[in-house]
Structure formats: structure tokens, C-alpha cells
Amino acid sequence: MANTKFFTQDQIDNAKLSLSDLPDLTPNRITREEMLTSLSDDIVTLSTKKGYSAADIKKALEGLDIQVSEKAIAEILKKSAGKSTRSRKPSRSTTNSNAGTQPSQDTQAS
């Protein structure tokens, strides 16, 4: 079939009609980020309540033909750990507890 340089208006109109009749594929095309967001609660549950490691979860997803890096799973788990358990900074009174105390008798005897 030779490449045509010119097209008829009927060809263009038919192409427009055919293209406008194609179904919307966006609901079926989920990005990697959207997929991870959707699965994040399940991933966290597997790790925290059922004892699965990031490698275990990766392997389970591969069995479902979903390719995700172990690092991406670990990042989800890290984010969830940051939300639930915040480490507290020591208060100033704890770190400066010796600031207002009297010198010991050893240092006074000069």
C-alpha cells in the first residue's frame, strides 16, 4: 500500500467519527504512583500486623504481575511509620539539667 500525500474530506470525516467513538481508557490506565497510593494501606497492614517484609510484599505483588521495587514499598512503610510514631526532642530542662547546680566540693577546694 503506497503512502498517499492527499486525503479526501470524506476520509477525514470518517476518521473523526471513528476516533470520537473510541472508548475512554483513562479509568483502566492507572499510573504507578496512583497504584501505590491505592495499595498503601494494605501494604502497611501486611507489614505492621502480619509481619511481612518489603521483600515479601514485592514478591507477592510480582505474583499478581505487578512490578514494584522493594525501595518503593519501603518508602510507603517509612512514610506510614512517620505518621504514627513521632520521636520527641529532649526538652531543654533535661539537656541543661546541670546548668544551675552548685559546683561539687572537689572543684570548690582550690
Buried (B, 14 or more C-beta within 10 A) or exposed (E): EEEEEEEEEEEEEEEEEEEEEEEEEEEEEEEEEEEBEEBBEEBBEBBEEEEBBBEBBBEEBEEEEEEBEBEBBBBBBEEBEEEEEEEEEEEEEEEEEEEEEEEEEEEEEE
